[in-house]
């Protein structure tokens, strides 16, 4: 066999193997607020992520249930 072919096969095995240690761990973080706007929710999630041991904001969403507003943050960590 050609050495380039063997090198390519080994490289493909290493790339396609898939390492589970690189998986993200995510958590939902609901945060109550008197009013919920997208910019305020995003900033609030960003601050919460910075104070939470290396988490980053993957998504945010404002929800309302009558008179209560909740900013749902999706915080993830590698």
C-alpha positions in Angstrom: 0.0 0.0 0.0 1.0 3.5 -0.6 2.0 5.5 2.5 -0.2 8.4 1.5 -3.2 6.0 1.4 -2.5 4.7 4.9 -2.0 8.2 6.3 -5.3 9.2 4.8 -7.1 6.2 6.3 -5.7 6.9 9.7 -6.6 10.6 9.5 -10.2 9.7 8.5 -10.5 7.2 11.4 -9.3 9.9 13.9 -11.7 12.6 12.5 -14.8 10.4 12.2 -14.2 8.7 15.5 -16.1 11.4 17.4 -14.9 12.4 20.9 -17.7 12.6 23.5 -15.6 14.9 25.7 -16.3 17.7 23.2 -20.0 17.5 23.7 -21.8 20.6 25.1 -23.7 20.5 28.3 -26.6 22.9 28.4 -29.1 24.1 31.0 -32.2 26.2 31.0 -32.2 29.2 33.2 -35.5 31.0 33.7 -35.3 34.6 35.0 -38.2 36.6 36.1 -38.4 40.3 35.0 -41.0 43.0 35.2 -40.8 43.6 31.4 -39.1 41.4 28.8 -37.5 42.9 25.7 -35.2 40.9 23.5 -32.2 43.2 24.2 -32.8 43.1 28.0 -33.2 39.4 28.0 -30.0 38.8 25.9 -28.0 41.1 28.2 -29.4 39.4 31.3 -28.5 36.0 29.9 -25.0 37.1 29.0 -24.4 38.4 32.5 -25.7 35.2 34.0 -23.5 33.2 31.7 -20.4 35.2 32.7 -21.1 34.6 36.4 -21.8 30.9 35.9 -18.4 29.1 35.6 -17.7 29.6 31.9 -21.2 29.2 30.3 -22.1 31.0 27.2 -25.5 32.0 25.8 -26.8 29.7 23.0 -30.3 31.1 23.0 -32.7 33.4 24.8 -36.5 33.9 24.6 -39.1 36.1 26.4 -42.3 34.4 27.6 -45.3 35.9 29.3 -47.9 34.3 31.4 -50.5 37.0 32.1 -48.8 39.7 34.1 -45.5 37.8 34.6 -42.6 37.9 32.2 -39.9 35.3 32.1 -36.7 35.4 30.2 -35.6 31.8 29.4 -31.9 31.5 28.8 -30.2 28.5 27.2 -26.7 28.4 28.7 -24.1 25.9 27.4 -20.6 24.9 28.3 -18.1 22.8 26.4 
